[in-house]
Amino acid sequence: MAIRKGCQLLKSEGYVHTDCRSGTIIATKNRTNRPMEEVHSRLQLVLAELRLQGLGDDEILDICRICLKEER
């Protein structure tokens, strides 16, 4: 669930864009005034939560892939 929130947050703040033809891609321009470091920091917190739950790299990547597919 934490990864899904992270994906939704990135989309809502304009850092990624979802198009049914091309999928989810990184936005070419940052549509907000928030520095990328702030988003990076929040994403690191989400990843730390998942690590504390015992998830490994492959499991985290699988969750990310599922979230990206749900955004299409």
Predicted model as a PDB file, atoms N, CA, C, CB and O in Angstrom, pLDDT in the B-factor column:
MODEL        1                                                                  
ATOM      1  N   MET A   1       0.819  -1.195   0.000  1.00 56.00           N  
ATOM      2  CA  MET A   1       0.000   0.000   0.000  1.00 56.00           C  
ATOM      3  C   MET A   1       0.858   1.252   0.000  1.00 56.00           C  
ATOM      4  CB  MET A   1      -0.929   0.002   1.194  1.00 56.00           C  
ATOM      5  O   MET A   1       0.465   2.246  -0.610  1.00 56.00           O  
ATOM      6  N   ALA A   2       1.992   1.251   0.645  1.00 79.00           N  
ATOM      7  CA  ALA A   2       2.843   2.433   0.708  1.00 79.00           C  
ATOM      8  C   ALA A   2       3.394   2.798  -0.665  1.00 79.00           C  
ATOM      9  CB  ALA A   2       3.989   2.205   1.684  1.00 79.00           C  
ATOM     10  O   ALA A   2       3.510   3.982  -0.982  1.00 79.00           O  
ATOM     11  N   ILE A   3       3.732   1.816  -1.479  1.00 79.00           N  
ATOM     12  CA  ILE A   3       4.233   2.084  -2.824  1.00 79.00           C  
ATOM     13  C   ILE A   3       3.142   2.719  -3.672  1.00 79.00           C  
ATOM     14  CB  ILE A   3       4.741   0.789  -3.486  1.00 79.00           C  
ATOM     15  O   ILE A   3       3.402   3.660  -4.422  1.00 79.00           O  
ATOM     16  N   ARG A   4       1.929   2.210  -3.554  1.00 79.00           N  
ATOM     17  CA  ARG A   4       0.821   2.788  -4.310  1.00 79.00           C  
ATOM     18  C   ARG A   4       0.655   4.258  -3.970  1.00 79.00           C  
ATOM     19  CB  ARG A   4      -0.481   2.027  -4.031  1.00 79.00           C  
ATOM     20  O   ARG A   4       0.439   5.084  -4.856  1.00 79.00           O  
ATOM     21  N   LYS A   5       0.754   4.587  -2.691  1.00 83.00           N  
ATOM     22  CA  LYS A   5       0.645   5.989  -2.283  1.00 83.00           C  
ATOM     23  C   LYS A   5       1.765   6.818  -2.893  1.00 83.00           C  
ATOM     24  CB  LYS A   5       0.671   6.110  -0.754  1.00 83.00           C  
ATOM     25  O   LYS A   5       1.545   7.940  -3.347  1.00 83.00           O  
ATOM     26  N   GLY A   6       2.958   6.256  -2.897  1.00 82.00           N  
ATOM     27  CA  GLY A   6       4.097   6.959  -3.489  1.00 82.00           C  
ATOM     28  C   GLY A   6       3.884   7.218  -4.975  1.00 82.00           C  
ATOM     29  O   GLY A   6       4.167   8.311  -5.466  1.00 82.00           O  
ATOM     30  N   CYS A   7       3.387   6.215  -5.689  1.00 77.00           N  
ATOM     31  CA  CYS A   7       3.113   6.365  -7.117  1.00 77.00           C  
ATOM     32  C   CYS A   7       2.029   7.416  -7.351  1.00 77.00           C  
ATOM     33  CB  CYS A   7       2.688   5.018  -7.729  1.00 77.00           C  
ATOM     34  O   CYS A   7       2.155   8.245  -8.252  1.00 77.00           O  
ATOM     35  N   GLN A   8       0.981   7.386  -6.555  1.00 81.00           N  
ATOM     36  CA  GLN A   8      -0.098   8.359  -6.690  1.00 81.00           C  
ATOM     37  C   GLN A   8       0.396   9.767  -6.386  1.00 81.00           C  
ATOM     38  CB  GLN A   8      -1.261   7.999  -5.767  1.00 81.00           C  
ATOM     39  O   GLN A   8      -0.002  10.727  -7.045  1.00 81.00           O  
ATOM     40  N   LEU A   9       1.262   9.886  -5.390  1.00 82.00           N  
ATOM     41  CA  LEU A   9       1.814  11.185  -5.035  1.00 82.00           C  
ATOM     42  C   LEU A   9       2.650  11.747  -6.175  1.00 82.00           C  
ATOM     43  CB  LEU A   9       2.654  11.079  -3.765  1.00 82.00           C  
ATOM     44  O   LEU A   9       2.519  12.922  -6.518  1.00 82.00           O  
ATOM     45  N   LEU A  10       3.503  10.928  -6.762  1.00 83.00           N  
ATOM     46  CA  LEU A  10       4.318  11.377  -7.896  1.00 83.00           C  
ATOM     47  C   LEU A  10       3.436  11.821  -9.055  1.00 83.00           C  
ATOM     48  CB  LEU A  10       5.267  10.257  -8.356  1.00 83.00           C  
ATOM     49  O   LEU A  10       3.731  12.816  -9.717  1.00 83.00           O  
ATOM     50  N   LYS A  11       2.371  11.099  -9.297  1.00 81.00           N  
ATOM     51  CA  LYS A  11       1.460  11.473 -10.381  1.00 81.00           C  
ATOM     52  C   LYS A  11       0.719  12.769 -10.053  1.00 81.00           C  
ATOM     53  CB  LYS A  11       0.453  10.342 -10.648  1.00 81.00           C  
ATOM     54  O   LYS A  11       0.615  13.656 -10.900  1.00 81.00           O  
ATOM     55  N   SER A  12       0.208  12.881  -8.835  1.00 81.00           N  
ATOM     56  CA  SER A  12      -0.569  14.067  -8.467  1.00 81.00           C  
ATOM     57  C   SER A  12       0.272  15.342  -8.454  1.00 81.00           C  
ATOM     58  CB  SER A  12      -1.201  13.866  -7.107  1.00 81.00           C  
ATOM     59  O   SER A  12      -0.251  16.439  -8.652  1.00 81.00           O  
ATOM     60  N   GLU A  13       1.570  15.195  -8.221  1.00 79.00           N  
ATOM     61  CA  GLU A  13       2.444  16.370  -8.192  1.00 79.00           C  
ATOM     62  C   GLU A  13       3.110  16.644  -9.538  1.00 79.00           C  
ATOM     63  CB  GLU A  13       3.506  16.192  -7.132  1.00 79.00           C  
ATOM     64  O   GLU A  13       3.935  17.549  -9.664  1.00 79.00           O  
ATOM     65  N   GLY A  14       2.740  15.851 -10.539  1.00 78.00           N  
ATOM     66  CA  GLY A  14       3.215  16.127 -11.884  1.00 78.00           C  
ATOM     67  C   GLY A  14       4.583  15.584 -12.230  1.00 78.00           C  
ATOM     68  O   GLY A  14       5.160  15.989 -13.239  1.00 78.00           O  
ATOM     69  N   TYR A  15       5.118  14.690 -11.437  1.00 80.00           N  
ATOM     70  CA  TYR A  15       6.439  14.142 -11.718  1.00 80.00           C  
ATOM     71  C   TYR A  15       6.386  12.989 -12.707  1.00 80.00           C  
ATOM     72  CB  TYR A  15       7.090  13.683 -10.439  1.00 80.00           C  
ATOM     73  O   TYR A  15       7.365  12.720 -13.403  1.00 80.00           O  
ATOM     74  N   VAL A  16       5.250  12.309 -12.774  1.00 81.00           N  
ATOM     75  CA  VAL A  16       5.054  11.265 -13.774  1.00 81.00           C  
ATOM     76  C   VAL A  16       3.736  11.532 -14.480  1.00 81.00           C  
ATOM     77  CB  VAL A  16       5.070   9.841 -13.127  1.00 81.00           C  
ATOM     78  O   VAL A  16       2.837  12.171 -13.933  1.00 81.00           O  
ATOM     79  N   HIS A  17       3.638  11.032 -15.700  1.00 78.00           N  
ATOM     80  CA  HIS A  17       2.448  11.222 -16.514  1.00 78.00           C  
ATOM     81  C   HIS A  17       2.012   9.870 -17.051  1.00 78.00           C  
ATOM     82  CB  HIS A  17       2.710  12.225 -17.673  1.00 78.00           C  
ATOM     83  O   HIS A  17       2.842   9.091 -17.518  1.00 78.00           O  
ATOM     84  N   THR A  18       0.722   9.584 -16.989  1.00 76.00           N  
ATOM     85  CA  THR A  18       0.208   8.313 -17.480  1.00 76.00           C  
ATOM     86  C   THR A  18      -0.625   8.552 -18.733  1.00 76.00           C  
ATOM     87  CB  THR A  18      -0.630   7.599 -16.394  1.00 76.00           C  
ATOM     88  O   THR A  18      -1.548   9.367 -18.748  1.00 76.00           O  
ATOM     89  N   ASP A  19      -0.271   7.820 -19.778  1.00 76.00           N  
ATOM     90  CA  ASP A  19      -0.990   7.879 -21.047  1.00 76.00           C  
ATOM     91  C   ASP A  19      -1.320   6.445 -21.436  1.00 76.00           C  
ATOM     92  CB  ASP A  19      -0.148   8.607 -22.168  1.00 76.00           C  
ATOM     93  O   ASP A  19      -0.459   5.569 -21.358  1.00 76.00           O  
ATOM     94  N   CYS A  20      -2.548   6.198 -21.852  1.00 78.00           N  
ATOM     95  CA  CYS A  20      -2.950   4.822 -22.166  1.00 78.00           C  
ATOM     96  C   CYS A  20      -2.147   4.233 -23.323  1.00 78.00           C  
ATOM     97  CB  CYS A  20      -4.432   4.776 -22.502  1.00 78.00           C  
ATOM     98  O   CYS A  20      -2.040   3.012 -23.434  1.00 78.00           O  
ATOM     99  N   ARG A  21      -1.585   5.070 -24.179  1.00 79.00           N  
ATOM    100  CA  ARG A  21      -0.799   4.564 -25.310  1.00 79.00           C  
ATOM    101  C   ARG A  21       0.651   4.283 -24.940  1.00 79.00           C  
ATOM    102  CB  ARG A  21      -0.843   5.554 -26.452  1.00 79.00           C  
ATOM    103  O   ARG A  21       1.225   3.289 -25.384  1.00 79.00           O  
ATOM    104  N   SER A  22       1.252   5.168 -24.119  1.00 75.00           N  
ATOM    105  CA  SER A  22       2.682   5.014 -23.815  1.00 75.00           C  
ATOM    106  C   SER A  22       2.959   4.555 -22.393  1.00 75.00           C  
ATOM    107  CB  SER A  22       3.391   6.311 -24.054  1.00 75.00           C  
ATOM    108  O   SER A  22       4.111   4.294 -22.047  1.00 75.00           O  
ATOM    109  N   GLY A  23       1.936   4.451 -21.565  1.00 80.00           N  
ATOM    110  CA  GLY A  23       2.132   4.020 -20.186  1.00 80.00           C  
ATOM    111  C   GLY A  23       2.518   5.186 -19.289  1.00 80.00           C  
ATOM    112  O   GLY A  23       2.219   6.340 -19.594  1.00 80.00           O  
ATOM    113  N   THR A  24       3.182   4.880 -18.186  1.00 78.00           N  
ATOM    114  CA  THR A  24       3.590   5.907 -17.233  1.00 78.00           C  
ATOM    115  C   THR A  24       5.034   6.291 -17.510  1.00 78.00           C  
ATOM    116  CB  THR A  24       3.420   5.416 -15.770  1.00 78.00           C  
ATOM    117  O   THR A  24       5.922   5.441 -17.573  1.00 78.00           O  
ATOM    118  N   ILE A  25       5.246   7.595 -17.673  1.00 80.00           N  
ATOM    119  CA  ILE A  25       6.584   8.105 -17.958  1.00 80.00           C  
ATOM    120  C   ILE A  25       6.897   9.271 -17.035  1.00 80.00           C  
ATOM    121  CB  ILE A  25       6.707   8.536 -19.435  1.00 80.00           C  
ATOM    122  O   ILE A  25       5.991   9.885 -16.470  1.00 80.00           O  
ATOM    123  N   ILE A  26       8.170   9.572 -16.885  1.00 82.00           N  
ATOM    124  CA  ILE A  26       8.588  10.723 -16.085  1.00 82.00           C  
ATOM    125  C   ILE A  26       8.239  11.984 -16.856  1.00 82.00           C  
ATOM    126  CB  ILE A  26      10.119  10.670 -15.756  1.00 82.00           C  
ATOM    127  O   ILE A  26       8.510  12.072 -18.054  1.00 82.00           O  
ATOM    128  N   ALA A  27       7.647  12.948 -16.192  1.00 78.00           N  
ATOM    129  CA  ALA A  27       7.247  14.193 -16.833  1.00 78.00           C  
ATOM    130  C   ALA A  27       8.481  14.956 -17.296  1.00 78.00           C  
ATOM    131  CB  ALA A  27       6.404  15.056 -15.875  1.00 78.00           C  
ATOM    132  O   ALA A  27       9.517  14.945 -16.632  1.00 78.00           O  
ATOM    133  N   THR A  28       8.358  15.621 -18.446  1.00 73.00           N  
ATOM    134  CA  THR A  28       9.495  16.363 -18.987  1.00 73.00           C  
ATOM    135  C   THR A  28       9.766  17.632 -18.198  1.00 73.00           C  
ATOM    136  CB  THR A  28       9.253  16.705 -20.443  1.00 73.00           C  
ATOM    137  O   THR A  28      10.907  18.090 -18.134  1.00 73.00           O  
ATOM    138  N   LYS A  29       8.741  18.199 -17.604  1.00 66.00           N  
ATOM    139  CA  LYS A  29       8.909  19.395 -16.791  1.00 66.00           C  
ATOM    140  C   LYS A  29       8.264  19.163 -15.440  1.00 66.00           C  
ATOM    141  CB  LYS A  29       8.303  20.637 -17.486  1.00 66.00           C  
ATOM    142  O   LYS A  29       7.202  18.549 -15.341  1.00 66.00           O  
ATOM    143  N   ASN A  30       8.908  19.655 -14.415  1.00 53.00           N  
ATOM    144  CA  ASN A  30       8.342  19.578 -13.070  1.00 53.00           C  
ATOM    145  C   ASN A  30       7.216  20.608 -12.995  1.00 53.00           C  
ATOM    146  CB  ASN A  30       9.439  19.835 -11.956  1.00 53.00           C  
ATOM    147  O   ASN A  30       7.466  21.806 -13.123  1.00 53.00           O  
ATOM    148  N   ARG A  31       5.989  20.156 -12.791  1.00 55.00           N  
ATOM    149  CA  ARG A  31       4.839  21.057 -12.808  1.00 55.00           C  
ATOM    150  C   ARG A  31       4.582  21.731 -11.470  1.00 55.00           C  
ATOM    151  CB  ARG A  31       3.615  20.304 -13.225  1.00 55.00           C  
ATOM    152  O   ARG A  31       3.621  22.488 -11.328  1.00 55.00           O  
ATOM    153  N   THR A  32       5.407  21.470 -10.521  1.00 55.00           N  
ATOM    154  CA  THR A  32       5.256  22.122  -9.225  1.00 55.00           C  
ATOM    155  C   THR A  32       6.541  22.845  -8.887  1.00 55.00           C  
ATOM    156  CB  THR A  32       4.892  21.101  -8.119  1.00 55.00           C  
ATOM    157  O   THR A  32       7.552  22.681  -9.569  1.00 55.00           O  
ATOM    158  N   ASN A  33       6.503  23.629  -7.852  1.00 54.00           N  
ATOM    159  CA  ASN A  33       7.687  24.345  -7.415  1.00 54.00           C  
ATOM    160  C   ASN A  33       8.482  23.574  -6.375  1.00 54.00           C  
ATOM    161  CB  ASN A  33       7.300  25.683  -6.865  1.00 54.00           C  
ATOM    162  O   ASN A  33       9.520  24.046  -5.910  1.00 54.00           O  
ATOM    163  N   ARG A  34       8.007  22.400  -6.009  1.00 61.00           N  
ATOM    164  CA  ARG A  34       8.713  21.609  -5.004  1.00 61.00           C  
ATOM    165  C   ARG A  34      10.001  21.058  -5.584  1.00 61.00           C  
ATOM    166  CB  ARG A  34       7.827  20.463  -4.487  1.00 61.00           C  
ATOM    167  O   ARG A  34      10.024  20.545  -6.702  1.00 61.00           O  
ATOM    168  N   PRO A  35      11.062  21.168  -4.822  1.00 69.00           N  
ATOM    169  CA  PRO A  35      12.328  20.611  -5.316  1.00 69.00           C  
ATOM    170  C   PRO A  35      12.258  19.089  -5.398  1.00 69.00           C  
ATOM    171  CB  PRO A  35      13.497  21.036  -4.406  1.00 69.00           C  
ATOM    172  O   PRO A  35      11.593  18.444  -4.587  1.00 69.00           O  
ATOM    173  N   MET A  36      12.938  18.532  -6.366  1.00 74.00           N  
ATOM    174  CA  MET A  36      12.944  17.085  -6.557  1.00 74.00           C  
ATOM    175  C   MET A  36      13.507  16.385  -5.319  1.00 74.00           C  
ATOM    176  CB  MET A  36      13.766  16.708  -7.808  1.00 74.00           C  
ATOM    177  O   MET A  36      13.142  15.244  -5.037  1.00 74.00           O  
ATOM    178  N   GLU A  37      14.376  17.047  -4.590  1.00 75.00           N  
ATOM    179  CA  GLU A  37      14.958  16.442  -3.388  1.00 75.00           C  
ATOM    180  C   GLU A  37      13.881  16.083  -2.370  1.00 75.00           C  
ATOM    181  CB  GLU A  37      15.977  17.393  -2.755  1.00 75.00           C  
ATOM    182  O   GLU A  37      14.001  15.078  -1.668  1.00 75.00           O  
ATOM    183  N   GLU A  38      12.840  16.891  -2.287  1.00 78.00           N  
ATOM    184  CA  GLU A  38      11.756  16.611  -1.334  1.00 78.00           C  
ATOM    185  C   GLU A  38      11.014  15.331  -1.725  1.00 78.00           C  
ATOM    186  CB  GLU A  38      10.766  17.802  -1.270  1.00 78.00           C  
ATOM    187  O   GLU A  38      10.702  14.508  -0.864  1.00 78.00           O  
ATOM    188  N   VAL A  39      10.738  15.164  -2.994  1.00 78.00           N  
ATOM    189  CA  VAL A  39      10.061  13.962  -3.465  1.00 78.00           C  
ATOM    190  C   VAL A  39      10.966  12.755  -3.264  1.00 78.00           C  
ATOM    191  CB  VAL A  39       9.659  14.101  -4.951  1.00 78.00           C  
ATOM    192  O   VAL A  39      10.512  11.695  -2.832  1.00 78.00           O  
ATOM    193  N   HIS A  40      12.227  12.916  -3.572  1.00 82.00           N  
ATOM    194  CA  HIS A  40      13.204  11.842  -3.391  1.00 82.00           C  
ATOM    195  C   HIS A  40      13.242  11.419  -1.927  1.00 82.00           C  
ATOM    196  CB  HIS A  40      14.609  12.291  -3.863  1.00 82.00           C  
ATOM    197  O   HIS A  40      13.289  10.227  -1.623  1.00 82.00           O  
ATOM    198  N   SER A  41      13.223  12.376  -1.038  1.00 83.00           N  
ATOM    199  CA  SER A  41      13.264  12.096   0.396  1.00 83.00           C  
ATOM    200  C   SER A  41      12.016  11.315   0.843  1.00 83.00           C  
ATOM    201  CB  SER A  41      13.382  13.413   1.191  1.00 83.00           C  
ATOM    202  O   SER A  41      12.121  10.372   1.627  1.00 83.00           O  
ATOM    203  N   ARG A  42      10.848  11.709   0.345  1.00 84.00           N  
ATOM    204  CA  ARG A  42       9.617  11.006   0.709  1.00 84.00           C  
ATOM    205  C   ARG A  42       9.608   9.587   0.161  1.00 84.00           C  
ATOM    206  CB  ARG A  42       8.397  11.768   0.198  1.00 84.00           C  
ATOM    207  O   ARG A  42       9.145   8.659   0.825  1.00 84.00           O  
ATOM    208  N   LEU A  43      10.123   9.423  -1.055  1.00 86.00           N  
ATOM    209  CA  LEU A  43      10.185   8.091  -1.638  1.00 86.00           C  
ATOM    210  C   LEU A  43      11.133   7.194  -0.843  1.00 86.00           C  
ATOM    211  CB  LEU A  43      10.630   8.170  -3.100  1.00 86.00           C  
ATOM    212  O   LEU A  43      10.866   6.005  -0.668  1.00 86.00           O  
ATOM    213  N   GLN A  44      12.222   7.756  -0.370  1.00 90.00           N  
ATOM    214  CA  GLN A  44      13.148   6.990   0.461  1.00 90.00           C  
ATOM    215  C   GLN A  44      12.474   6.522   1.745  1.00 90.00           C  
ATOM    216  CB  GLN A  44      14.385   7.828   0.793  1.00 90.00           C  
ATOM    217  O   GLN A  44      12.739   5.416   2.218  1.00 90.00           O  
ATOM    218  N   LEU A  45      11.606   7.353   2.311  1.00 89.00           N  
ATOM    219  CA  LEU A  45      10.875   6.956   3.519  1.00 89.00           C  
ATOM    220  C   LEU A  45       9.949   5.769   3.230  1.00 89.00           C  
ATOM    221  CB  LEU A  45      10.059   8.147   4.071  1.00 89.00           C  
ATOM    222  O   LEU A  45       9.863   4.834   4.026  1.00 89.00           O  
ATOM    223  N   VAL A  46       9.264   5.815   2.096  1.00 90.00           N  
ATOM    224  CA  VAL A  46       8.382   4.713   1.721  1.00 90.00           C  
ATOM    225  C   VAL A  46       9.196   3.437   1.537  1.00 90.00           C  
ATOM    226  CB  VAL A  46       7.601   5.050   0.429  1.00 90.00           C  
ATOM    227  O   VAL A  46       8.795   2.367   1.995  1.00 90.00           O  
ATOM    228  N   LEU A  47      10.332   3.553   0.870  1.00 91.00           N  
ATOM    229  CA  LEU A  47      11.192   2.384   0.673  1.00 91.00           C  
ATOM    230  C   LEU A  47      11.699   1.835   2.002  1.00 91.00           C  
ATOM    231  CB  LEU A  47      12.376   2.740  -0.228  1.00 91.00           C  
ATOM    232  O   LEU A  47      11.789   0.620   2.179  1.00 91.00           O  
ATOM    233  N   ALA A  48      12.031   2.723   2.936  1.00 92.00           N  
ATOM    234  CA  ALA A  48      12.493   2.282   4.253  1.00 92.00           C  
ATOM    235  C   ALA A  48      11.389   1.520   4.981  1.00 92.00           C  
ATOM    236  CB  ALA A  48      12.956   3.487   5.096  1.00 92.00           C  
ATOM    237  O   ALA A  48      11.658   0.526   5.655  1.00 92.00           O  
ATOM    238  N   GLU A  49      10.143   1.988   4.846  1.00 91.00           N  
ATOM    239  CA  GLU A  49       9.017   1.283   5.469  1.00 91.00           C  
ATOM    240  C   GLU A  49       8.889  -0.132   4.912  1.00 91.00           C  
ATOM    241  CB  GLU A  49       7.703   2.061   5.248  1.00 91.00           C  
ATOM    242  O   GLU A  49       8.655  -1.085   5.655  1.00 91.00           O  
ATOM    243  N   LEU A  50       9.044  -0.253   3.608  1.00 92.00           N  
ATOM    244  CA  LEU A  50       8.939  -1.575   2.984  1.00 92.00           C  
ATOM    245  C   LEU A  50      10.082  -2.482   3.419  1.00 92.00           C  
ATOM    246  CB  LEU A  50       8.926  -1.446   1.457  1.00 92.00           C  
ATOM    247  O   LEU A  50       9.877  -3.677   3.633  1.00 92.00           O  
ATOM    248  N   ARG A  51      11.265  -1.937   3.549  1.00 93.00           N  
ATOM    249  CA  ARG A  51      12.419  -2.717   4.007  1.00 93.00           C  
ATOM    250  C   ARG A  51      12.187  -3.214   5.440  1.00 93.00           C  
ATOM    251  CB  ARG A  51      13.719  -1.866   3.931  1.00 93.00           C  
ATOM    252  O   ARG A  51      12.526  -4.348   5.779  1.00 93.00           O  
ATOM    253  N   LEU A  52      11.608  -2.350   6.268  1.00 94.00           N  
ATOM    254  CA  LEU A  52      11.315  -2.746   7.649  1.00 94.00           C  
ATOM    255  C   LEU A  52      10.299  -3.880   7.701  1.00 94.00           C  
ATOM    256  CB  LEU A  52      10.797  -1.548   8.447  1.00 94.00           C  
ATOM    257  O   LEU A  52      10.284  -4.668   8.647  1.00 94.00           O  
ATOM    258  N   GLN A  53       9.456  -3.956   6.688  1.00 94.00           N  
ATOM    259  CA  GLN A  53       8.485  -5.047   6.612  1.00 94.00           C  
ATOM    260  C   GLN A  53       9.111  -6.320   6.045  1.00 94.00           C  
ATOM    261  CB  GLN A  53       7.291  -4.630   5.757  1.00 94.00           C  
ATOM    262  O   GLN A  53       8.445  -7.348   5.927  1.00 94.00           O  
ATOM    263  N   GLY A  54      10.393  -6.241   5.698  1.00 95.00           N  
ATOM    264  CA  GLY A  54      11.103  -7.423   5.235  1.00 95.00           C  
ATOM    265  C   GLY A  54      11.102  -7.649   3.738  1.00 95.00           C  
ATOM    266  O   GLY A  54      11.502  -8.720   3.283  1.00 95.00           O  
ATOM    267  N   LEU A  55      10.666  -6.674   2.961  1.00 94.00           N  
ATOM    268  CA  LEU A  55      10.639  -6.839   1.517  1.00 94.00           C  
ATOM    269  C   LEU A  55      12.019  -6.595   0.920  1.00 94.00           C  
ATOM    270  CB  LEU A  55       9.615  -5.894   0.890  1.00 94.00           C  
ATOM    271  O   LEU A  55      12.759  -5.722   1.373  1.00 94.00           O  
ATOM    272  N   GLY A  56      12.351  -7.376  -0.097  1.00 93.00           N  
ATOM    273  CA  GLY A  56      13.612  -7.221  -0.813  1.00 93.00           C  
ATOM    274  C   GLY A  56      13.415  -6.418  -2.086  1.00 93.00           C  
ATOM    275  O   GLY A  56      12.303  -6.000  -2.410  1.00 93.00           O  
ATOM    276  N   ASP A  57      14.520  -6.206  -2.806  1.00 93.00           N  
ATOM    277  CA  ASP A  57      14.480  -5.403  -4.031  1.00 93.00           C  
ATOM    278  C   ASP A  57      13.464  -5.936  -5.036  1.00 93.00           C  
ATOM    279  CB  ASP A  57      15.858  -5.361  -4.672  1.00 93.00           C  
ATOM    280  O   ASP A  57      12.671  -5.169  -5.583  1.00 93.00           O  
ATOM    281  N   ASP A  58      13.482  -7.221  -5.277  1.00 94.00           N  
ATOM    282  CA  ASP A  58      12.586  -7.800  -6.279  1.00 94.00           C  
ATOM    283  C   ASP A  58      11.126  -7.619  -5.898  1.00 94.00           C  
ATOM    284  CB  ASP A  58      12.889  -9.278  -6.465  1.00 94.00           C  
ATOM    285  O   ASP A  58      10.289  -7.328  -6.753  1.00 94.00           O  
ATOM    286  N   GLU A  59      10.820  -7.788  -4.628  1.00 93.00           N  
ATOM    287  CA  GLU A  59       9.428  -7.621  -4.171  1.00 93.00           C  
ATOM    288  C   GLU A  59       8.991  -6.161  -4.299  1.00 93.00           C  
ATOM    289  CB  GLU A  59       9.275  -8.096  -2.701  1.00 93.00           C  
ATOM    290  O   GLU A  59       7.858  -5.887  -4.695  1.00 93.00           O  
ATOM    291  N   ILE A  60       9.869  -5.237  -3.971  1.00 91.00           N  
ATOM    292  CA  ILE A  60       9.549  -3.818  -4.080  1.00 91.00           C  
ATOM    293  C   ILE A  60       9.343  -3.437  -5.541  1.00 91.00           C  
ATOM    294  CB  ILE A  60      10.662  -2.958  -3.450  1.00 91.00           C  
ATOM    295  O   ILE A  60       8.410  -2.701  -5.864  1.00 91.00           O  
ATOM    296  N   LEU A  61      10.201  -3.928  -6.421  1.00 91.00           N  
ATOM    297  CA  LEU A  61      10.043  -3.644  -7.843  1.00 91.00           C  
ATOM    298  C   LEU A  61       8.747  -4.234  -8.386  1.00 91.00           C  
ATOM    299  CB  LEU A  61      11.233  -4.189  -8.626  1.00 91.00           C  
ATOM    300  O   LEU A  61       8.087  -3.612  -9.218  1.00 91.00           O  
ATOM    301  N   ASP A  62       8.378  -5.418  -7.927  1.00 91.00           N  
ATOM    302  CA  ASP A  62       7.106  -6.015  -8.344  1.00 91.00           C  
ATOM    303  C   ASP A  62       5.934  -5.133  -7.940  1.00 91.00           C  
ATOM    304  CB  ASP A  62       6.943  -7.415  -7.738  1.00 91.00           C  
ATOM    305  O   ASP A  62       4.998  -4.945  -8.717  1.00 91.00           O  
ATOM    306  N   ILE A  63       5.984  -4.596  -6.735  1.00 88.00           N  
ATOM    307  CA  ILE A  63       4.922  -3.701  -6.262  1.00 88.00           C  
ATOM    308  C   ILE A  63       4.866  -2.450  -7.125  1.00 88.00           C  
ATOM    309  CB  ILE A  63       5.144  -3.320  -4.781  1.00 88.00           C  
ATOM    310  O   ILE A  63       3.783  -1.989  -7.485  1.00 88.00           O  
ATOM    311  N   CYS A  64       6.029  -1.900  -7.458  1.00 86.00           N  
ATOM    312  CA  CYS A  64       6.078  -0.710  -8.315  1.00 86.00           C  
ATOM    313  C   CYS A  64       5.467  -1.003  -9.685  1.00 86.00           C  
ATOM    314  CB  CYS A  64       7.533  -0.220  -8.476  1.00 86.00           C  
ATOM    315  O   CYS A  64       4.705  -0.196 -10.217  1.00 86.00           O  
ATOM    316  N   ARG A  65       5.802  -2.148 -10.244  1.00 88.00           N  
ATOM    317  CA  ARG A  65       5.255  -2.520 -11.553  1.00 88.00           C  
ATOM    318  C   ARG A  65       3.734  -2.647 -11.498  1.00 88.00           C  
ATOM    319  CB  ARG A  65       5.875  -3.840 -12.037  1.00 88.00           C  
ATOM    320  O   ARG A  65       3.036  -2.216 -12.417  1.00 88.00           O  
ATOM    321  N   ILE A  66       3.228  -3.233 -10.429  1.00 87.00           N  
ATOM    322  CA  ILE A  66       1.777  -3.375 -10.265  1.00 87.00           C  
ATOM    323  C   ILE A  66       1.128  -1.989 -10.185  1.00 87.00           C  
ATOM    324  CB  ILE A  66       1.442  -4.211  -8.991  1.00 87.00           C  
ATOM    325  O   ILE A  66       0.099  -1.741 -10.813  1.00 87.00           O  
ATOM    326  N   CYS A  67       1.731  -1.102  -9.416  1.00 83.00           N  
ATOM    327  CA  CYS A  67       1.180   0.262  -9.283  1.00 83.00           C  
ATOM    328  C   CYS A  67       1.178   0.985 -10.617  1.00 83.00           C  
ATOM    329  CB  CYS A  67       1.984   1.073  -8.255  1.00 83.00           C  
ATOM    330  O   CYS A  67       0.211   1.665 -10.960  1.00 83.00           O  
ATOM    331  N   LEU A  68       2.258   0.840 -11.366  1.00 84.00           N  
ATOM    332  CA  LEU A  68       2.321   1.501 -12.668  1.00 84.00           C  
ATOM    333  C   LEU A  68       1.285   0.948 -13.626  1.00 84.00           C  
ATOM    334  CB  LEU A  68       3.707   1.355 -13.268  1.00 84.00           C  
ATOM    335  O   LEU A  68       0.702   1.700 -14.407  1.00 84.00           O  
ATOM    336  N   LYS A  69       1.047  -0.350 -13.580  1.00 84.00           N  
ATOM    337  CA  LYS A  69       0.021  -0.943 -14.453  1.00 84.00           C  
ATOM    338  C   LYS A  69      -1.370  -0.455 -14.060  1.00 84.00           C  
ATOM    339  CB  LYS A  69       0.077  -2.487 -14.389  1.00 84.00           C  
ATOM    340  O   LYS A  69      -2.225  -0.260 -14.923  1.00 84.00           O  
ATOM    341  N   GLU A  70      -1.598  -0.257 -12.768  1.00 80.00           N  
ATOM    342  CA  GLU A  70      -2.905   0.217 -12.302  1.00 80.00           C  
ATOM    343  C   GLU A  70      -3.175   1.648 -12.736  1.00 80.00           C  
ATOM    344  CB  GLU A  70      -2.993   0.117 -10.788  1.00 80.00           C  
ATOM    345  O   GLU A  70      -4.332   2.054 -12.849  1.00 80.00           O  
ATOM    346  N   GLU A  71      -2.116   2.419 -12.981  1.00 69.00           N  
ATOM    347  CA  GLU A  71      -2.270   3.814 -13.388  1.00 69.00           C  
ATOM    348  C   GLU A  71      -2.695   3.941 -14.846  1.00 69.00           C  
ATOM    349  CB  GLU A  71      -0.973   4.568 -13.164  1.00 69.00           C  
ATOM    350  O   GLU A  71      -3.167   5.000 -15.258  1.00 69.00           O  
ATOM    351  N   ARG A  72      -2.538   2.891 -15.623  1.00 68.00           N  
ATOM    352  CA  ARG A  72      -2.859   2.966 -17.073  1.00 68.00           C  
ATOM    353  C   ARG A  72      -4.325   2.987 -17.324  1.00 68.00           C  
ATOM    354  CB  ARG A  72      -2.256   1.805 -17.820  1.00 68.00           C  
ATOM    355  O   ARG A  72      -4.753   3.047 -18.476  1.00 68.00           O  
TER     356      ARG A  72                                                      
ENDMDL                                                                          
END                                                                             
